[in-house]
């Protein structure tokens, strides 16, 4: 299958505010036509500034942005082949749903009959046809968000930009709307670029994710690769839950590396790269096996006492402290119907995982 052409190219883009604030620092990335792409990172990492530069609301201090084969330097927001859905939805309170959705077409002089047909089509896409005559005050938060999406889609942009579009919704509705946005993107076939600080949101929706920190793009990868093979301590710690330890390389060879881990012991794990000196060692909580008896050889093993238990319904997160004071988090599925916890604070347990599930991080 032929690789899709990039519809967005961000080349050496830097954005400064004043002399001291670098919001985006030499960003380079390409987004393919028809892709669902996420810009992910903590508050202040530069992701929204990058989105606003794509929309034309901010101008790069350096570098260039190309959308659909055209350089965007000097191109006004309303002349770009993009449309943006804001965090606040920004629907007009004095207009019906249908008039909200058709507003952009009316102000650009699209004939009335065509406007009405495109409004019906856009409302059908977001499953809001029956609400065309209602006012925004008569809608729920999720319905207002659908109106904002329809208003953006009605202009048939090449790229839809979404700035934290689900952050105002409650947890259950947010999860439902994640699935709805994926369905919508597949049905319209245009490129979606979403900004979010919510890792679960990015992992569940996007084809690829760019993780940002302090204005820099740290890693770009599909969700599973990003989760299982983060390229740095920051990405490993930011994406999902992670046990992260510091260690020092004591030897290497034959596709593995030996590491003295602070507060634990020397371990040998598979590693194809080059590592020396200080490294990070990481393992996901769900990769850890919890047993009362000592596990078989070949696994990395730690014995400790349960310090905390957090109950989440479908699973419990336990925190086990070893004799040197290192605390390790493991997940226990609650796969039996019982009100009696499988483990309790003070229990002595073995935690173990395979060497192959251990990440070695050199950055």
C-alpha positions as CSV (number, residue, x, y, z in Angstrom):
1,X,0.0,0.0,0.0
2,X,1.4,3.4,-1.1
3,X,2.4,5.8,1.7
4,X,0.1,8.8,1.9
5,X,1.6,12.2,1.1
6,X,2.2,14.6,4.0
7,X,-0.5,17.3,4.1
8,X,1.3,19.2,6.9
9,X,5.1,19.8,7.1
10,X,6.5,21.7,10.1
11,X,10.1,22.5,9.3
12,X,12.5,23.9,11.9
13,X,9.7,25.9,13.5
14,X,10.6,28.0,16.6
15,X,8.2,30.4,18.3
16,X,9.5,33.0,20.8
17,X,7.5,35.4,22.9
18,X,9.7,38.3,23.9
19,X,13.4,37.7,24.5
20,X,13.2,34.9,27.1
21,X,10.3,32.6,26.3
22,X,10.8,29.9,23.7
23,X,7.3,28.3,23.4
24,X,8.3,26.0,20.5
25,X,11.9,25.0,19.9
26,X,13.0,23.8,16.4
27,X,10.0,21.5,15.8
28,X,10.1,19.2,12.8
29,X,7.3,16.8,11.9
30,X,5.1,15.7,9.1
31,X,1.5,14.7,9.2
32,X,0.0,12.5,6.5
33,X,-3.2,13.1,4.6
34,X,-6.1,11.4,6.4
35,X,-4.2,10.8,9.6
36,X,-5.5,11.3,13.1
37,X,-2.5,13.0,14.8
38,X,-2.1,14.1,18.4
39,X,0.2,16.7,20.0
40,X,0.6,15.5,23.6
41,X,2.4,17.0,26.6
42,X,2.0,18.7,29.9
43,X,0.8,22.3,30.3
44,X,3.2,24.8,28.9
45,X,5.0,22.4,26.6
46,X,4.2,24.3,23.4
47,X,1.5,22.1,21.9
48,X,-1.2,24.7,21.7
49,X,1.2,27.3,20.3
50,X,2.1,24.9,17.6
51,X,-1.6,24.3,16.8
52,X,-2.2,28.0,16.7
53,X,0.7,28.5,14.2
54,X,-1.0,25.8,12.0
55,X,-4.2,27.8,12.2
56,X,-2.5,31.1,11.5
57,X,-3.3,32.7,14.8
58,X,0.5,32.8,15.7
59,X,3.4,33.4,13.4
60,X,6.6,31.3,13.6
61,X,9.7,33.2,14.7
62,X,11.8,30.9,12.5
63,X,11.1,28.0,10.1
64,X,8.2,27.3,7.8
65,X,4.8,25.6,7.8
66,X,3.5,23.9,4.6
67,X,-0.1,22.8,4.4
68,X,-1.4,20.9,1.3
69,X,1.7,21.8,-0.7
70,X,1.6,25.6,0.1
71,X,3.8,27.6,2.4
72,X,1.7,29.4,5.0
73,X,3.9,32.4,5.5
74,X,1.6,35.5,5.2
75,X,-1.6,33.5,4.7
76,X,-4.4,34.7,6.9
77,X,-6.3,32.1,9.1
78,X,-9.5,32.4,7.0
79,X,-7.6,31.6,3.8
80,X,-5.9,28.4,5.1
81,X,-7.3,24.9,4.3
82,X,-7.9,24.3,8.0
83,X,-10.6,24.8,10.6
84,X,-10.3,24.8,14.3
85,X,-12.5,23.6,17.2
86,X,-11.7,25.4,20.4
87,X,-11.7,24.0,24.0
88,X,-14.7,26.3,24.8
89,X,-16.7,25.3,21.6
90,X,-17.5,29.0,21.1
91,X,-21.0,28.4,19.7
92,X,-23.1,31.6,19.3
93,X,-25.8,31.6,22.1
94,X,-28.3,33.7,20.1
95,X,-28.4,31.4,17.0
96,X,-30.1,28.1,16.5
97,X,-28.0,25.0,16.0
98,X,-28.5,25.1,12.2
99,X,-27.6,28.8,12.0
100,X,-24.5,28.2,14.1
101,X,-23.4,25.5,11.7
102,X,-24.1,27.5,8.6
103,X,-22.6,30.8,9.9
104,X,-19.2,30.4,8.1
105,X,-20.9,29.6,4.8
106,X,-23.2,32.5,5.0
107,X,-20.5,35.1,5.7
108,X,-18.5,33.8,2.7
109,X,-21.4,34.1,0.4
110,X,-22.4,30.5,-0.3
111,X,-25.9,30.4,-1.8
112,X,-28.7,29.7,0.6
113,X,-29.8,26.3,-1.0
114,X,-26.2,25.0,-0.9
115,X,-25.7,26.3,2.7
116,X,-28.9,24.5,3.9
117,X,-27.8,21.2,2.1
118,X,-24.3,21.3,3.6
119,X,-25.7,22.2,7.1
120,X,-27.9,19.1,6.9
121,X,-25.0,17.0,5.8
122,X,-22.8,18.3,8.6
123,X,-25.4,17.8,11.3
124,X,-26.0,14.2,10.0
125,X,-22.3,13.5,10.4
126,X,-22.4,14.4,14.1
127,X,-25.8,12.9,14.6
128,X,-27.5,16.2,15.5
129,X,-30.1,16.5,12.7
130,X,-33.0,16.5,15.1
131,X,-31.6,19.4,17.1
132,X,-31.3,21.8,14.1
133,X,-33.9,24.2,15.5
134,X,-32.7,24.3,19.1
135,X,-30.8,27.0,20.9
136,X,-27.4,26.2,22.5
137,X,-28.8,26.8,26.0
138,X,-31.1,23.8,25.3
139,X,-28.1,21.4,24.7
140,X,-25.8,19.4,26.9
141,X,-22.0,20.0,26.8
142,X,-21.5,17.0,24.5
143,X,-24.2,18.2,22.1
144,X,-22.7,21.7,22.0
145,X,-19.4,20.1,21.2
146,X,-21.0,18.3,18.3
147,X,-22.4,21.6,17.0
148,X,-18.9,23.1,17.1
149,X,-17.6,20.0,15.2
150,X,-20.3,20.3,12.6
151,X,-19.6,24.1,12.1
152,X,-15.9,23.3,11.5
153,X,-16.7,20.4,9.1
154,X,-19.3,22.2,7.1
155,X,-16.6,24.3,5.4
156,X,-14.9,21.0,4.2
157,X,-11.4,21.8,5.4
158,X,-8.4,19.7,4.4
159,X,-7.3,19.7,8.1
160,X,-9.4,19.9,11.3
161,X,-7.5,21.3,14.3
162,X,-8.9,20.3,17.8
163,X,-7.7,22.2,20.8
164,X,-8.4,20.1,24.0
165,X,-12.0,19.5,22.6
166,X,-13.0,17.1,25.3
167,X,-11.6,18.7,28.4
168,X,-14.9,20.3,29.5
169,X,-16.8,17.0,29.5
170,X,-17.3,14.5,32.4
171,X,-15.2,11.3,32.3
172,X,-17.9,9.0,30.9
173,X,-19.0,11.4,28.1
174,X,-15.4,12.1,27.3
175,X,-14.7,8.4,26.7
176,X,-17.8,8.1,24.5
177,X,-16.8,11.2,22.5
178,X,-13.3,9.8,21.9
179,X,-14.9,6.9,20.1
180,X,-17.2,9.3,18.3
181,X,-14.4,11.5,17.1
182,X,-12.5,8.4,15.7
183,X,-15.7,7.3,13.9
184,X,-16.2,10.8,12.5
185,X,-12.6,11.1,11.3
186,X,-12.8,7.8,9.5
187,X,-16.2,8.7,7.9
188,X,-15.1,12.2,6.6
189,X,-11.5,11.0,5.7
190,X,-9.8,14.3,6.5
191,X,-6.8,14.9,8.6
192,X,-7.4,15.6,12.3
193,X,-4.8,17.2,14.6
194,X,-5.7,17.1,18.2
195,X,-3.9,18.9,21.1
196,X,-4.3,17.2,24.5
197,X,-2.6,16.7,27.8
198,X,-4.5,13.5,28.4
199,X,-2.3,10.5,27.5
200,X,-5.3,8.0,27.5
201,X,-7.1,10.3,25.0
202,X,-4.1,10.4,22.7
203,X,-3.4,6.7,22.9
204,X,-7.0,5.7,22.2
205,X,-7.6,8.1,19.3
206,X,-4.5,8.9,17.3
207,X,-2.7,7.0,14.6
208,X,0.5,8.8,15.7
209,X,1.5,11.0,18.6
210,X,4.1,13.7,19.0
211,X,5.1,14.0,22.7
212,X,6.3,17.5,23.6
213,X,8.3,18.9,26.5
214,X,9.5,22.4,27.1
215,X,8.8,23.4,23.5
216,X,10.7,20.4,22.0
217,X,9.2,17.4,20.2
218,X,10.7,14.4,22.2
219,X,9.3,11.5,20.2
220,X,6.9,10.8,17.4
221,X,5.4,7.3,17.1
222,X,2.2,5.2,16.9
223,X,0.5,4.7,20.3
224,X,1.8,1.1,20.9
225,X,5.4,2.0,20.0
226,X,5.3,5.1,22.2
227,X,3.9,3.1,25.1
228,X,6.1,0.0,24.8
229,X,9.3,1.7,23.5
230,X,9.6,5.3,24.9
231,X,12.9,6.9,23.9
232,X,13.6,8.8,27.1
233,X,12.9,9.0,30.8
234,X,10.5,11.9,30.2
235,X,8.4,10.0,27.6
236,X,8.5,6.8,29.7
237,X,7.3,8.6,32.8
238,X,4.7,10.8,31.0
239,X,3.0,8.0,28.9
240,X,1.1,5.7,31.2
241,X,2.3,4.6,34.6
242,X,5.9,3.5,35.0
243,X,8.4,2.2,37.6
244,X,11.5,4.2,36.9
245,X,14.9,3.5,38.5
246,X,18.4,4.8,38.1
247,X,21.3,2.5,37.5
248,X,24.9,2.3,36.1
249,X,26.1,0.0,33.3
250,X,28.6,-2.5,34.6
251,X,29.0,-4.6,31.4
252,X,27.6,-5.3,28.0
253,X,27.8,-7.8,25.2
254,X,25.9,-10.4,23.1
255,X,22.8,-8.1,22.8
256,X,22.4,-7.6,26.5
257,X,23.6,-5.1,29.2
258,X,24.4,-5.6,32.9
259,X,23.2,-2.8,35.2
260,X,23.7,-2.1,38.9
261,X,20.3,-0.7,39.8
262,X,20.1,1.8,42.7
263,X,18.4,0.1,45.7
264,X,17.9,-3.2,43.9
265,X,20.6,-5.5,42.5
266,X,22.6,-6.2,39.3
267,X,20.3,-7.2,36.5
268,X,21.0,-8.3,32.9
269,X,18.5,-7.3,30.2
270,X,18.3,-7.4,26.4
271,X,19.6,-4.2,24.8
272,X,20.8,-3.7,21.2
273,X,22.0,-0.1,21.5
274,X,25.0,1.6,23.0
275,X,24.9,2.3,26.8
276,X,27.5,3.4,29.3
277,X,27.5,5.2,32.6
278,X,24.2,6.2,34.1
279,X,21.0,4.8,32.6
280,X,17.3,4.7,33.5
281,X,15.6,1.3,34.1
282,X,11.8,1.1,33.6
283,X,9.1,-1.4,33.8
284,X,5.3,-1.0,33.5
285,X,3.2,-2.0,36.5
286,X,1.0,-4.3,34.4
287,X,4.1,-6.3,33.4
288,X,4.9,-7.2,37.0
289,X,3.7,-10.6,38.4
290,X,2.7,-10.5,42.1
291,X,3.1,-13.8,44.1
292,X,3.4,-14.9,47.7
293,X,5.9,-17.6,46.8
294,X,9.3,-16.9,45.3
295,X,9.0,-17.1,41.4
296,X,11.1,-19.3,39.2
297,X,14.5,-18.4,38.0
298,X,15.1,-16.2,35.0
299,X,12.8,-13.4,36.2
300,X,14.0,-10.2,37.8
301,X,12.8,-10.6,41.4
302,X,12.2,-8.3,44.3
303,X,10.7,-9.0,47.8
304,X,9.0,-6.4,49.8
305,X,6.1,-5.3,52.0
306,X,2.9,-3.8,50.8
307,X,2.8,-0.1,51.8
308,X,-0.3,1.1,49.9
309,X,-3.3,-0.4,48.1
310,X,-5.5,1.7,45.7
311,X,-8.8,0.2,44.6
312,X,-10.1,1.1,41.1
313,X,-12.9,-1.4,40.6
314,X,-11.5,-3.4,37.7
315,X,-8.0,-3.5,39.3
316,X,-6.0,-2.6,42.3
317,X,-2.7,-0.8,42.3
318,X,-0.3,-1.9,45.0
319,X,2.8,-0.2,46.2
320,X,5.5,-2.5,47.6
321,X,8.6,-1.3,49.4
322,X,11.8,-3.4,49.5
323,X,14.3,-3.4,52.4
324,X,16.4,-0.6,50.8
325,X,13.3,1.7,50.6
326,X,12.6,1.4,46.9
327,X,8.9,1.5,46.2
328,X,7.5,-0.5,43.2
329,X,4.0,-0.2,41.7
330,X,2.2,-3.3,40.4
331,X,-1.3,-3.8,39.1
332,X,-3.6,-6.6,40.3
333,X,-6.7,-7.4,38.2
334,X,-9.9,-7.8,40.3
335,X,-11.0,-10.8,38.3
336,X,-13.1,-12.4,41.1
337,X,-16.3,-11.1,42.6
338,X,-15.3,-10.4,46.1
339,X,-15.2,-7.6,48.7
340,X,-12.2,-9.1,50.3
341,X,-8.9,-7.6,48.9
342,X,-6.4,-10.1,47.5
343,X,-3.6,-8.3,49.3
344,X,-3.5,-6.0,52.3
345,X,-1.1,-3.4,53.7
346,X,1.7,-5.2,55.5
347,X,1.7,-8.3,53.4
348,X,5.1,-9.7,52.2
349,X,5.1,-10.4,48.5
350,X,7.4,-11.2,45.6
351,X,7.3,-9.0,42.5
352,X,8.9,-10.2,39.3
353,X,9.1,-9.5,35.6
354,X,10.9,-10.8,32.6
355,X,14.2,-9.2,31.5
356,X,12.5,-8.6,28.1
357,X,9.9,-6.3,29.7
358,X,12.6,-4.1,31.1
359,X,13.4,-0.8,29.3
360,X,16.9,0.7,29.2
361,X,16.7,4.5,28.8
362,X,19.9,6.4,27.9
363,X,18.3,9.8,27.8
